[in-house]
């Protein structure tokens, strides 16, 4: 069950949701904003792929440490917001 209202996500959250949904084979609306990436199924191997996918959308400034230090969609989006590209 989703923990967000439709249309209320930031641009960065939407990008991360789309990538995570693709990676975990989920519908975007099933990706929670506040649960840790580990809780939704991102292990260390998937974290490397997640970062690789995100780098193409965030100017390559993201690292695995960035993901571990900002361990949810909402936290990661806040950390990456200044570098989102269109």
C-alpha positions in Angstrom: 0.0 0.0 0.0 1.3 3.4 -1.0 2.2 6.0 1.7 1.8 9.0 -0.5 -0.9 11.0 -2.4 -0.9 11.0 -6.2 0.8 14.0 -7.6 2.5 15.1 -4.4 6.0 13.8 -5.1 9.0 16.0 -5.9 10.8 15.6 -9.3 13.7 13.8 -7.5 11.3 11.5 -5.7 9.6 10.5 -9.0 13.0 9.7 -10.6 14.0 7.6 -7.7 10.6 5.9 -7.5 10.8 5.0 -11.3 14.3 3.6 -11.0 13.5 1.6 -7.8 10.3 0.3 -9.4 12.2 -0.9 -12.5 14.9 -2.4 -10.4 12.5 -4.3 -8.1 9.9 -5.0 -10.7 7.2 -3.1 -8.8 4.6 -0.7 -9.9 5.7 2.9 -9.1 2.8 3.4 -6.8 4.0 0.4 -4.7 7.3 2.0 -3.9 7.2 3.5 -0.4 8.7 6.9 0.3 9.8 6.3 3.9 10.8 2.7 4.2 14.5 1.9 4.0 15.9 0.5 0.7 16.9 -2.7 2.5 13.3 -3.1 3.8 12.0 -3.0 0.2 14.5 -5.5 -1.1 17.7 -3.6 -2.1 20.6 -5.7 -1.0 24.3 -4.8 -1.6 24.3 -6.2 -5.1 21.1 -4.4 -6.1 22.5 -1.2 -4.5 25.3 -1.1 -7.0 22.9 -1.4 -9.9 20.5 1.1 -8.3 23.4 3.6 -8.0 24.4 3.0 -11.6 20.8 3.6 -12.8 20.5 6.8 -10.7 23.8 8.2 -12.0 22.4 8.5 -15.5 19.6 10.6 -14.1 21.5 12.7 -11.5 24.7 13.8 -13.3 26.8 10.9 -11.9 27.1 12.5 -8.4 25.6 9.6 -6.5 27.6 6.9 -4.8 26.7 3.8 -2.9 27.5 5.7 0.3 25.0 8.3 -0.7 22.3 5.6 -0.9 23.3 4.1 2.5 23.5 7.5 4.2 20.1 8.5 2.8 18.2 5.2 3.1 14.7 5.9 1.7 13.2 7.6 -1.3 12.4 10.7 0.6 15.8 11.1 2.2 17.7 10.3 -1.0 15.6 12.8 -3.0 16.3 15.5 -0.5 20.0 14.8 -0.7 19.9 14.8 -4.5 17.4 17.5 -5.2 20.0 20.2 -6.1 21.5 18.1 -8.9 18.4 16.8 -10.7 18.6 17.3 -14.4 15.7 17.6 -16.9 
